[in-house]
Amino acid sequence: MSGQVPEGFKELHLPDDFVALVGPLWLKAEGDKLRIGLPLEPRHGNPMGWAHGGLLVTVADMVMGLGSGHATGIRWPHPTVSLTTEFVRGAKLGQWLEGSARVARRTVNLCFCSCDLVCNGEIVLIASGVFKVPEIDRIPAAMRDKVMGRWGD
């Protein structure tokens, strides 16, 4: 698949200056599954001409954090408690990079997730993490109604 955004994906607008540096990210909600992707551009590359490892880790973190929000129905940051990654192979610039979170377990306070990032049909990174479920009463009152529900609702 080329680096173009696949059909059905919508640009994700987040008030996150750091993510804006690498994005925009794109999302597609399919029931319980939330697909997050990014076209790999030259600005995402390392000196060897592949996607920078830090970019891949950032995308995996976002995939699982957003996936946690989709699972909880709270579209508010789910802070990363822990994150583990393994690089499987390089991700070629000019391609579409995509991942979906798998929530293995959700408690009142935490989501335990994993994901694979895939580029051109090949797994390039595997990751797992734990994410904090936000306390609804700590979300600003003016924002609560806007952030409740799953992506795509």
N, C-alpha and C positions, 0 to 999 in steps of 0.2 A: 504494500500500500504506500502511496506517495505521502508526502508531508502535508497534503491538503486536509482540511477538517472534513471528516466523513459526514454524510447526510444525517440529519436529525440531532446533531450536537448543537448546543446553545452556549454562547459565551457566558462564562461565570463571572459575575461582577461581585468582587469582595472588597471590603474596605481594609485591605492588607497591603501596605506599601512594599513589603519584601516580596510577596507573591507577584505583585505587579511588575517587579524587575524581571522576572522570568516568564511571565504569562503574556497574554491571558491564557488561563486554563479553560477547557471546554468540558461540558457535561451532557450526559444523556441518561435520564432516569428510565429504567425498564422494570417496573414493579419493585421488588425488593433489591434489585441490582442498580447501582449507580456507577456508570462508566465515566471516568475522568481522563482527558487526553490533552496532548500538546503537540503541535507540529514542531519538529526539531529544526531550528534555524541556526545559521552560522554563529550568532551571538551565544548560543548554548554550548559551543564547542570548546574542547581543550586543545592544547598545542599539537596533539596527534590527529586532530580532525574528527574526533568522536565526541558524542555528548559528554559533558563534564560529569564526573561521578557525583559531585555536590548537587548538580541539577537533578540527577536521577533520585538521589536520596530526598531532596525537597519534594519532588513530585510524589514519591511513595508516601511521604509523611502527609501530604495533602489528600491523596487518595484515601488513606485510612482515616484521617480526621474527618473529611467530608462524608465518608462512608459511615462512620460512627454517627454523625448527625442525621444521616438518612435513616439509619436503623432506630435511633431514639426518637426521631420526629422533632428534633430541636436543631434548627439551622443556625446555630450559634457556635463559636469555637469550642471544640473539645480538645483541650490542651494535651500535648504529648507527655506521657509519663515515662515511657521507655520506647526505644526504637532500635531494632536490629536489622541490618541489611547485609546481603551477600551479592556481589557483582558476578553475574553469570557470563556475560559477553558484552562487547561494545554495542552501543546504539548509534547507528549511522545518522549523521546529519542529513536533513532533507526528507526524513521519514516521519510517520505519525507514531507517537509514543502513547500508550494507553494502559490503564490499570483499573481494577475494580476491587473494592475491599470485601473480604470475607470476615464476618463477625462470628468468631467461634463461641464467644460467651459474652453476655451482657449482664452486669449486676446493676444495682441502684446507682453506684458511683463510677463504674469503669466499663469500657468496651475493650475486649481482647480481639485484636484483628490480625489479618495477614493480607498480603497482596503480591501479585506478580506484575511487573511492568513488562509489557510486550512491545516489540518494535519489529515491523516487517514479519510478523508471525512467529518471532523467536522471543523467548523469555530472556530479558537482559538484566533483571534484578529481581530478587525475592526479598521480601521484607515482612517483619512482624512488629507489632507494637501494642502498647496499652495506652488508652485515651480516657481522660477524665470527662465524665458526663457533667455538663454544667448544671448548677442549681438554678432552677427556674426563677426563684425569688431574687436571685442576684443579677438577673438580666434586667436592664433598665425597663421600667414599666411601659414607657412609650414604644419599646421595641418588641415586647413579648408577643403580641398578636401577629406581628410581621414575621417572626422567626419560628413559629410553631408550625409543624407539618413537615412532610418529606419533600425533598427536591422534586420538582415536577408537579406538585399538587396545585 
